[in-house]
Amino acid sequence: MSMRPDWLIVPAVCAPLFAAAPAFAVQYMTTEAAQKLMFPEATAFAAQPVKLDEAQKRMVEKAARVRMRYPEQPVWQAMAGGKPVGWFVLDEVYGKHEFITYAVALDMSGAVRGVEILDYRETHGREVRNPKWRAQFNGKTHGAPLRLDEDIQNISGATLSCKHISEGVRRVLAIHEAALK
C-alpha cells in the first residue's frame, strides 16, 4: 500500500477552483456593431487603414504627447448614399494592466462624434463605459488638451483607464490631422 502525503491533496482539490476563476474580460460589442451604432445613417464602411510614415508618426506623438505603439491604425470611412460622412477609428490602450479596445467616430471635419468601449479586460474601472463620461469627448477636435481632471473628469477607481482613453482619443485626433484630413 502506498502512502501519499496529505499536503498533495490540497493542491489537487483546489486546482479546479482556480482554473474556474471568473474571467474579467468583457466584449461589449463587435467592431461592426460599434460602426452601426456610431454611424446609424451609414450604408457602407470602407476600410482605409492608415500607415504613418516616420514624419507623420513623430507629428502624432508630439501633438498627442503619447507614444505610438504601431505605425498602422485601423480606420474605416463611413459612407451614406455614396458620400463620406465620417471616420471610424479602432484603437487600444492599456487600462492598468490589460488592453481596452475602443472606437472613436469622427465627423468629416475631424470632430469627435462619439467614443465606444468594445472590449474591457480590467478587473476595475468599467465605469468608463458610462455614456455621460464618454460624452465629454463629443465635439473635441485636434489640439484639444483632453487633460484628466481639467478637460475630462476622472472617475475614482478608473483613473488609469480614464487617463489612457483620453490620451488615445488625443492620438486619434492627431492621426486625423496627420493622415485623414
N, C-alpha and C positions, 0 to 999 in steps of 0.2 A: 504494500500500500504506500503510495507516495504522499508525502506531506507537502502541502503548498502553504507558504506564509500567508497569514491573514491580510497583510498590507497589500497584497496583489489584488485582493477582492475589491477594494475601494476604487482604484482606477478603472477596473473593468466595469463596475456598476455605474460610475459617474461619466464615463466616456460618452455613452449615448446622450446623456443630458447636455453635455457641452456641444456635441455635434448638432443637436436640435435647437441650439440657442437661436433666438429670433434674429433675423437679418434686419438691418435698419434702412437699406436701400429701398427707395420707392420711386417707381416710374409713374409720374402723374399723367403724362401724355406723350404720344409719339410726335415726331417731327411734323408729320402730315396733319395731325390733329391741331398742333400749335399753329401751323400755317393757316388752316381754315378758320381757327378762332381769331387770329390776329388780322387776317385779311378776308373777312366774310364775302366781300364783293369780288374776290379774285376768281378767275376761271381757269388759271394755269399758273404754275410756278416753274420758271426756267432756271435750272442750276447754272450758276455763274461763279464757281469758286474763285476766290481772289488769292493770287500768289504774289506776295510783295517782293520787290527786288530789295537789295540792301539799303538803298537810299530811302525807299518808302518805309522799310522796317524801322530804320533809325528815326524817321519823322514821326511815325506812330508811337514809338517808345518815348520819344521826347514829349510829344503832345499829351500822351496818356499818363505819363510818369509811371509806367509799368513795363516790365519786360515781355516781349513776345516769345512764347514757347515754340510756336510753329509759324513758319512763313506763309502757310496756306490757311485760308479761312473759308469754311463752308458758307456759301451765300446763294440765295435764290432771288430772282427778280419776280415780284408778284405782278401778274398781268390780269387786267379786266377788259374784256372785249377787245383784245389785241393791243391794248395800251398799257404801259407800265404804270403801276400805282404805288410801288414802293419796293423795299428790300427786306428780306427775311434773313437774319444772320444767326447762325447756330454757334454757340460758344461754350466753353467750360472754364471754370475757375475752381481753385481749391476753396473749400469751406475752412475747416480747421485741420482735418486730416484727409478728407476724401474730396473727390470732384463733385461739383454741382454743374449739371448741364442745364443751360437756359437759352432762351432765344430773345432777340431784340427785333422788333418791327420798326422800320424807319420809313417815313414818307419820302417822296421823291426829292424833297429839299434836304433830307438828312435829319429831320427832327424825329425824336423817339415817339413812336405811336403806341408802343406797349412793350412790356417785359413779361415773359412767362417762364416759370420753372418747370422743366421737363422731368429731370431726374434729380433726386436729392438723396445723398448717400450718408449723410452725417447722422449721428445719434441725437443731436440737439440743433436747434436753430431753424426748424421748419417754418417758423413764423415769417420768413422771407417770402413765403407764398401768399401772404396776406395781400389782397388786391389793393388795399389802401397804401401799404408800404411800397408796392411796385409802381403805383400810380405817380409817385414822386418823380419818376423819370420821364413821364409823358411831357412832350414838348421840348425836352432838353436837346441842345444841338452841340456840335463840335465847339470846344472852348469852354463849355460849362464846367465849373470846377468839380462838381459831384463829390464834395468832401463830406465824409461821415461826421455827423454831429453839427455840421454847419449848413450844407445844402441838402443833405439826405439825413433823415432821422435814423438813429441807431435803434436796434431792438436788443434789450438786455437778454443775454443768453445766446444771442446770434450775432455778436459783434463781428467776428471774422467773416461770416457769411455775408453780412451787410457790406463790410468793407471791400471784400473781394468782388462781389457783384457790382458795386459802384465803380470799382477800378475797371472791371470788364466792360461795363457799358461805356465808360470813358474811352476805352481802347476801341470798341466797335465804332464809336463816333469818329475817332481818329482814322480808322480804316476807311470809313465812308469818305472822309475828306481826302485821303491819300489815293484811293483807288476807284471809288464808285461815283464820285461827283461828276 
